[in-house]
Amino acid sequence: MPNLNPSGLGRKRKAITGIFVGLIILAAIFSAGVSYYVYAGQASLLAAQGAITREGGAQGANAESLTFTALPASGSSCVGCALEVNASNSGGVPVTITAVFVTTLAGKALSASTNPSYLGSEFLVGGSKLAGDLNVTLPLTLAVGEGTRSLAGCGTTLGCAIGIHAASCIGCLT
């Protein structure tokens, strides 16, 4: 078949068009590859940061150490209390007490909240000196080496135990 286009531009366009299409396809593949590499790298970085945060939290939890001593209430720091609990932070990090509960050695719960928000729950969440489950307001944060004996404002003298009101601890003294 004779060449109807004397300048021969038709054939060159077909060859150039193929090269352009090839370059566009390579650019698309390259862009997709780079995008995936960045996405995978970012996901890996986020996973590593999450693992580091989780490990730090586990180390902090391992450093927590509270010592509790429970005694019948003396009445000096908690009028109407059945039980007084002294808490001491002997760990390496500050500790926050968010709730208190009392059980027997067999694991039977003796405490029952009188707080309307937690009525019947074995977790005692605090209150005021005259109303509520405890003579202190929770949450209560103890610094390293600090105990409830160094707290102010929950008794007549500096330092007091966490007093559990008799109404919230049925059978605590039997």
C-alpha positions in Angstrom: 0.0 0.0 0.0 1.4 3.3 -1.0 2.2 6.0 1.6 -0.6 8.6 1.3 1.0 11.0 3.7 4.1 12.3 1.9 5.6 13.8 5.1 5.4 10.5 7.0 4.0 12.2 10.1 1.4 9.6 10.7 3.8 6.9 11.6 5.9 9.0 13.8 2.9 10.0 15.8 2.0 6.4 16.4 5.5 5.7 17.7 5.5 8.8 19.9 2.0 8.0 21.2 3.2 4.6 22.3 6.2 6.1 24.0 4.0 8.6 25.8 1.5 5.9 26.9 4.5 3.8 28.2 5.8 6.8 30.1 2.4 7.5 31.6 2.0 3.9 32.7 5.5 3.9 34.2 4.8 7.1 36.1 1.5 5.7 37.4 3.3 2.5 38.6 6.1 4.6 40.1 3.6 6.8 41.9 1.6 3.9 43.2 4.8 2.2 44.5 6.1 5.3 46.2 2.6 5.9 47.7 2.5 2.4 49.1 6.1 2.6 50.4 5.2 5.9 52.3 1.9 4.4 53.6 3.6 1.1 54.7 6.4 3.1 56.4 4.0 5.4 58.2 1.9 2.4 59.4 5.0 0.7 60.6 6.1 3.9 62.4 2.7 4.2 64.1 2.8 0.5 65.2 6.3 1.0 66.7 5.2 4.1 68.5 2.2 2.2 69.9 4.4 -0.6 71.1 6.7 1.9 72.8 3.8 3.6 74.6 2.3 0.3 75.6 5.7 -0.9 77.0 6.0 2.4 78.9 2.6 1.9 80.5 3.5 -1.7 81.4 6.7 -0.5 83.1 4.8 2.1 85.0 2.3 -0.5 86.2 5.1 -2.7 87.3 6.5 0.2 89.3 3.2 0.7 91.2 3.2 -0.7 94.8 0.7 0.1 97.4 0.7 -1.2 101.0 -2.6 -1.3 102.8 -3.3 -1.8 106.5 -6.9 -2.1 107.7 -7.9 -1.6 111.4 -11.2 -1.2 113.2 -12.1 2.5 113.2 -10.8 4.6 116.1 -13.3 7.4 115.5 -10.6 10.1 115.6 -10.4 10.6 111.8 -13.8 9.2 110.8 -16.9 9.5 112.9 -19.3 6.7 112.1 -16.7 4.5 110.4 -16.4 0.8 110.8 -13.0 0.4 109.3 -9.9 2.5 108.6 -7.5 1.7 105.9 -4.0 3.2 105.8 -2.5 3.3 102.3 1.2 3.9 101.6 2.8 4.2 98.2 6.0 2.2 98.3 6.5 2.0 94.5 8.5 4.1 92.1 5.6 6.1 90.5 2.7 8.2 91.8 -0.5 6.1 92.4 -4.1 7.2 92.1 -6.8 5.4 94.2 -10.1 5.6 92.3 -12.2 3.3 94.4 -12.0 1.1 97.5 -13.6 -2.2 98.2 -13.6 -4.7 101.1 -13.7 -8.5 100.8 -13.2 -11.5 103.1 -10.2 -13.8 102.6 -12.5 -16.0 100.6 -13.3 -13.2 98.2 -16.8 -12.3 99.4 -17.6 -8.6 99.0 -18.4 -6.9 102.3 -18.7 -3.4 101.0 -21.7 -1.9 99.3 -21.9 1.6 98.1 -24.6 4.0 99.4 -23.7 6.6 96.8 -26.8 7.0 94.5 -24.6 6.7 91.4 -23.1 3.4 92.5 -25.8 2.0 94.7 -25.2 -1.6 95.6 -21.7 -1.7 93.9 -18.9 -3.2 96.0 -16.7 -0.2 94.9 -16.8 2.7 97.3 -16.1 6.0 95.6 -15.8 8.5 98.4 -17.8 11.3 99.7 -17.6 13.9 102.4 -16.8 13.5 106.1 -20.5 13.1 107.1 -22.0 11.6 103.9 -20.9 9.1 101.4 -19.0 5.8 101.6 -15.6 7.2 102.7 -14.3 10.1 104.7 -12.1 11.2 101.8 -13.0 12.2 98.3 -11.6 10.0 95.5 -9.7 10.0 93.3 -6.8 10.3 95.7 -3.2 10.5 94.4 -0.3 9.5 96.5 3.2 10.6 95.5 6.2 8.2 95.8 6.8 7.5 99.4 3.6 9.2 100.5 0.8 7.7 102.5 -2.6 8.6 103.9 -0.8 9.7 107.1 0.5 12.7 105.2 -2.9 13.9 104.0 -4.6 16.9 105.3 -8.3 17.8 105.6 -9.8 14.4 106.4 -9.6 14.4 110.1 -9.0 16.4 113.2 -5.2 16.1 112.9 -2.8 16.0 110.0 -2.9 12.6 108.4 -5.7 10.1 108.6 -6.7 6.8 107.3 -9.3 6.2 104.6 -12.4 5.6 106.7 -15.1 3.3 105.5 -18.5 4.3 106.9 -20.4 1.6 108.7 -23.4 1.8 106.4 -21.1 1.0 103.4 -19.4 -2.0 105.0 -22.0 -4.4 106.4 -20.1 -7.1 108.3 -16.7 -5.5 108.2 -16.1 -6.1 111.9 -17.7 -9.5 112.4 
